[in-house]
Amino acid sequence: MKKIFIVTIILFITILSCNNQSQEMISDENPEFNIVREFFENVNNNDTVKINNLLAENNIIKINGKETSKQDMFNQFNTSFLTRIKDTIISIKQIDTIVEVVLNSSNNYMISLKIPPIETKQKFYIKQNKIIKFSTDTVVGTYKVYKEFENKAKMFHEWLSIKYPDNVPNMENLFDVPEKYLKEYSKLDKNDLEKFFISNLRGEYICKTGLYNKLVFKGKSTVVVYGLGIPFPTSYVIDENYIRIKTDKSDLLLQIKDSRTLIGEGFAKGKYEKK
């Protein structure tokens, strides 16, 4: 999943006022702040020519301690609507010879999946009106955002696989999905998604304590039951908040707690959780 999260260069356009009023006044008069502001404006416009004019010839770029090239950075600007940068500066200050900014970084993909922005810290070193070096570091809380991204992207991929099975890319290329599908998905709230996944069961549900240790739902009404010897395919029906699985003896009954949890009764007794 980490492969699909494009590590964007964290660049921003809008400068918000600092808590300290004197710092805000200094930022308006500080020419280095103006260079940083211009840099972000050009990034927001994907204007690589103007960005390059602000960079020193031997500019050094570091992302989380790893050095990258100008060209690699510019390649990030040649992206689709989904990965286009949507960033905001939340503070800016001068520390000795360094201009330090704290930023909220996002893109249209994250916004559509209702994922909060990633907070980062960026440091600029400026000499003779040129940016000779800048570095980006993620700050506390980023891991939580990455995990949320991973979970929500997985859910989006699952929805796409069911709704548009002929047009779904693999997880590594999920950024290549047509924009119209992401826009459609973004209009669904939590309840809409829950109803959709309950009415379209897919994937493996594992039970660690019951006679049947695994149920694999496929298609619209097929399930493969594992346990008590050889796995066998059969059919099922959904009756309100219950699933009734057909067998050659008696039906297996499971209550739908939510789209990821089933509670078996009788011979199917146990808690089945989606893998």
C-alpha positions as CSV (number, residue, x, y, z in Angstrom):
1,M,0.0,0.0,0.0
2,K,2.9,2.3,0.6
3,K,3.7,2.2,-3.1
4,I,0.5,4.0,-4.0
5,F,1.1,6.9,-1.7
6,I,3.0,9.3,-3.9
7,V,5.5,11.2,-1.7
8,T,4.7,14.7,-2.8
9,I,7.1,17.6,-2.3
10,I,5.3,19.6,0.4
11,L,4.8,23.0,-1.1
12,F,2.2,25.6,-0.2
13,I,0.6,28.9,-1.4
14,T,-1.6,30.5,1.2
15,I,0.1,32.1,4.2
16,L,-2.0,32.4,7.3
17,S,-1.3,34.8,10.1
18,C,1.0,33.7,12.9
19,N,-0.1,33.8,16.5
20,N,2.6,36.5,17.3
21,Q,1.6,39.8,15.8
22,S,5.2,41.1,15.6
23,Q,6.3,38.0,13.7
24,E,3.5,38.7,11.2
25,M,4.7,42.3,10.6
26,I,8.3,41.0,10.2
27,S,7.1,38.5,7.6
28,D,5.7,41.3,5.4
29,E,9.0,43.1,5.5
30,N,11.3,40.2,5.2
31,P,12.5,39.7,1.6
32,E,13.3,36.0,2.2
33,F,9.7,35.4,3.3
34,N,8.6,37.0,0.0
35,I,10.8,34.6,-1.9
36,V,9.3,31.7,-0.1
37,R,5.8,33.0,-0.8
38,E,6.6,33.4,-4.5
39,F,8.0,29.9,-4.5
40,F,4.7,28.5,-3.2
41,E,2.6,30.5,-5.6
42,N,4.6,29.1,-8.5
43,V,4.3,25.6,-7.2
44,N,0.5,26.0,-6.9
45,N,0.4,27.0,-10.5
46,N,2.7,24.2,-11.6
47,D,5.1,26.8,-13.1
48,T,8.4,24.9,-13.2
49,V,10.1,27.7,-15.1
50,K,9.5,30.3,-12.4
51,I,10.3,27.8,-9.7
52,N,13.6,27.0,-11.3
53,N,14.4,30.7,-11.5
54,L,14.1,30.9,-7.7
55,L,16.5,28.0,-7.1
56,A,20.2,28.3,-7.0
57,E,22.1,26.4,-9.7
58,N,23.4,23.7,-7.2
59,N,20.2,23.7,-5.1
60,I,19.9,20.8,-2.6
61,I,16.5,19.3,-1.9
62,K,15.9,16.8,0.9
63,I,12.7,15.0,1.7
64,N,12.7,13.3,5.1
65,G,16.5,13.2,5.1
66,K,16.8,11.8,1.6
67,E,18.3,14.0,-1.1
68,T,16.4,14.3,-4.4
69,S,16.9,16.1,-7.6
70,K,15.2,19.1,-9.2
71,Q,13.9,17.0,-12.0
72,D,12.3,14.5,-9.5
73,M,10.6,17.4,-7.8
74,F,9.4,18.8,-11.1
75,N,8.0,15.4,-12.1
76,Q,5.7,15.7,-9.1
77,F,4.0,18.7,-10.7
78,N,3.1,16.7,-13.9
79,T,0.3,15.0,-12.1
80,S,-3.4,14.4,-12.7
81,F,-6.2,16.2,-11.0
82,L,-6.2,13.6,-8.2
83,T,-2.7,14.2,-7.1
84,R,-2.5,18.0,-7.7
85,I,-1.1,19.8,-4.6
86,K,-3.6,21.4,-2.2
87,D,-1.5,22.9,0.6
88,T,-1.6,25.6,3.2
89,I,1.1,27.3,5.3
90,I,-0.1,27.5,8.9
91,S,3.0,29.3,10.3
92,I,6.2,30.9,9.1
93,K,9.2,32.3,11.0
94,Q,12.9,33.1,10.8
95,I,15.4,31.1,12.8
96,D,18.9,32.5,12.4
97,T,19.5,32.0,8.6
98,I,16.7,29.6,8.1
99,V,13.1,30.3,7.0
100,E,10.9,27.7,8.7
101,V,7.3,26.9,7.7
102,V,4.8,24.5,9.1
103,L,2.4,23.2,6.5
104,N,-0.8,21.2,6.0
105,S,-0.3,19.1,2.9
106,S,-3.0,17.4,0.9
107,N,-4.3,16.7,-2.6
108,N,-7.6,16.1,-4.4
109,Y,-7.3,12.4,-3.9
110,M,-7.0,12.7,-0.1
111,I,-9.8,15.4,0.0
112,S,-12.2,13.1,-1.9
113,L,-11.5,10.3,0.5
114,K,-12.0,12.7,3.5
115,I,-8.5,12.1,4.7
116,P,-7.0,14.9,6.9
117,P,-3.9,16.8,5.6
118,I,-0.4,15.7,6.6
119,E,1.4,18.3,8.8
120,T,5.0,18.9,7.7
121,K,7.8,21.2,8.5
122,Q,9.9,22.8,5.7
123,K,13.2,24.7,6.1
124,F,14.5,27.1,3.4
125,Y,18.1,28.4,3.2
126,I,18.3,31.5,1.0
127,K,21.4,33.4,-0.2
128,Q,21.5,36.3,-2.6
129,N,17.8,36.0,-3.3
130,K,18.2,32.3,-4.4
131,I,17.0,29.2,-2.6
132,I,20.2,27.2,-2.1
133,K,18.6,24.4,0.0
134,F,15.3,23.3,1.4
135,S,14.2,20.3,3.3
136,T,10.9,18.7,4.3
137,D,10.2,16.6,7.4
138,T,6.9,15.1,8.5
139,V,5.9,15.8,12.1
140,V,4.1,14.0,14.9
141,G,0.7,12.5,13.8
142,T,1.8,11.7,10.3
143,Y,1.7,7.9,10.8
144,K,-1.9,8.1,11.9
145,V,-2.8,9.9,8.7
146,Y,-0.9,7.4,6.6
147,K,-2.8,4.5,8.3
148,E,-6.1,6.3,7.6
149,F,-5.1,6.8,4.0
150,E,-4.3,3.1,3.7
151,N,-7.6,2.0,5.2
152,K,-9.8,4.5,3.2
153,A,-7.9,3.8,-0.1
154,K,-8.5,0.1,0.5
155,M,-12.2,0.7,1.0
156,F,-12.4,2.8,-2.2
157,H,-10.6,0.1,-4.1
158,E,-13.1,-2.5,-2.8
159,W,-16.1,-0.3,-3.7
160,L,-14.6,0.3,-7.2
161,S,-14.0,-3.5,-7.7
162,I,-17.7,-4.2,-7.0
163,K,-19.2,-1.2,-8.8
164,Y,-16.9,-1.1,-11.8
165,P,-15.1,-4.4,-12.0
166,D,-14.0,-3.9,-15.6
167,N,-12.3,-0.5,-14.9
168,V,-10.5,-1.0,-11.6
169,P,-6.7,-0.7,-11.5
170,N,-4.6,-2.7,-9.0
171,M,-3.8,-1.0,-5.7
172,E,-0.3,0.1,-6.8
173,N,-2.0,2.2,-9.6
174,L,-5.0,3.4,-7.7
175,F,-4.1,7.0,-8.6
176,D,-4.8,6.2,-12.2
177,V,-8.5,5.7,-11.5
178,P,-10.8,7.9,-13.6
179,E,-11.7,11.1,-11.8
180,K,-15.5,10.5,-12.3
181,Y,-15.4,7.4,-10.1
182,L,-13.6,9.2,-7.2
183,K,-16.1,12.0,-7.4
184,E,-19.0,9.6,-7.3
185,Y,-17.5,7.8,-4.3
186,S,-16.8,11.0,-2.4
187,K,-20.5,11.8,-2.4
188,L,-21.3,8.7,-0.3
189,D,-21.4,9.0,3.4
190,K,-20.6,6.4,6.0
191,N,-24.1,4.9,6.1
192,D,-24.3,4.8,2.2
193,L,-21.0,2.8,2.1
194,E,-22.1,0.5,4.9
195,K,-25.4,-0.4,3.1
196,F,-23.5,-0.9,-0.2
197,F,-20.9,-3.3,1.3
198,I,-23.6,-5.3,3.2
199,S,-25.6,-5.8,0.1
200,N,-22.5,-6.7,-1.9
201,L,-20.5,-9.0,0.3
202,R,-17.0,-9.8,-1.0
203,G,-13.8,-11.3,0.4
204,E,-12.8,-13.5,3.3
205,Y,-14.4,-13.6,6.7
206,I,-12.3,-15.5,9.3
207,C,-13.5,-17.2,12.5
208,K,-11.0,-18.4,15.0
209,T,-13.3,-20.3,17.3
210,G,-16.1,-21.9,15.3
211,L,-16.6,-25.1,13.4
212,Y,-16.3,-23.2,10.2
213,N,-13.1,-21.2,10.1
214,K,-13.6,-19.2,6.9
215,L,-16.3,-17.9,4.6
216,V,-15.3,-16.5,1.2
217,F,-18.0,-14.5,-0.6
218,K,-17.9,-14.2,-4.3
219,G,-20.1,-12.7,-7.0
220,K,-23.7,-11.8,-6.0
221,S,-24.8,-14.9,-4.1
222,T,-21.9,-17.4,-3.9
223,V,-20.0,-18.3,-0.8
224,V,-17.3,-20.9,-0.2
225,V,-17.5,-22.5,3.3
226,Y,-14.3,-23.8,4.9
227,G,-14.2,-26.2,7.8
228,L,-15.1,-29.8,8.6
229,G,-13.0,-31.2,5.8
230,I,-13.2,-30.1,2.2
231,P,-14.4,-26.5,1.5
232,F,-17.6,-26.4,-0.5
233,P,-19.2,-23.7,-2.6
234,T,-22.9,-22.9,-2.1
235,S,-25.3,-19.9,-2.3
236,Y,-26.7,-17.5,0.2
237,V,-29.5,-15.0,0.6
238,I,-29.6,-11.8,2.7
239,D,-32.8,-11.4,4.8
240,E,-32.7,-7.9,6.4
241,N,-29.8,-8.2,8.8
242,Y,-29.3,-11.9,8.5
243,I,-27.4,-14.1,6.0
244,R,-28.8,-17.6,5.4
245,I,-26.2,-20.0,3.8
246,K,-27.5,-23.0,2.0
247,T,-26.1,-26.5,2.9
248,D,-27.2,-30.0,2.1
249,K,-28.5,-30.4,5.6
250,S,-29.7,-27.3,7.3
251,D,-29.0,-23.6,6.6
252,L,-26.2,-21.7,8.4
253,L,-27.4,-18.5,9.9
254,L,-25.3,-15.4,10.6
255,Q,-26.3,-12.0,11.8
256,I,-24.8,-9.0,10.0
257,K,-23.3,-6.8,12.7
258,D,-21.7,-4.5,10.1
259,S,-20.1,-4.9,6.7
260,R,-16.9,-6.3,8.3
261,T,-18.3,-8.4,11.1
262,L,-20.7,-11.4,11.0
263,I,-22.0,-13.2,14.1
264,G,-22.8,-16.9,13.5
265,E,-25.6,-18.8,15.3
266,G,-26.2,-22.5,15.8
267,F,-23.7,-24.7,13.9
268,A,-22.1,-21.5,12.5
269,K,-21.6,-20.0,16.0
270,G,-18.6,-17.6,16.2
271,K,-17.4,-14.2,15.2
272,Y,-16.4,-13.8,11.5
273,E,-14.3,-10.8,10.8
274,K,-13.3,-9.6,7.3
275,K,-9.7,-10.1,6.5
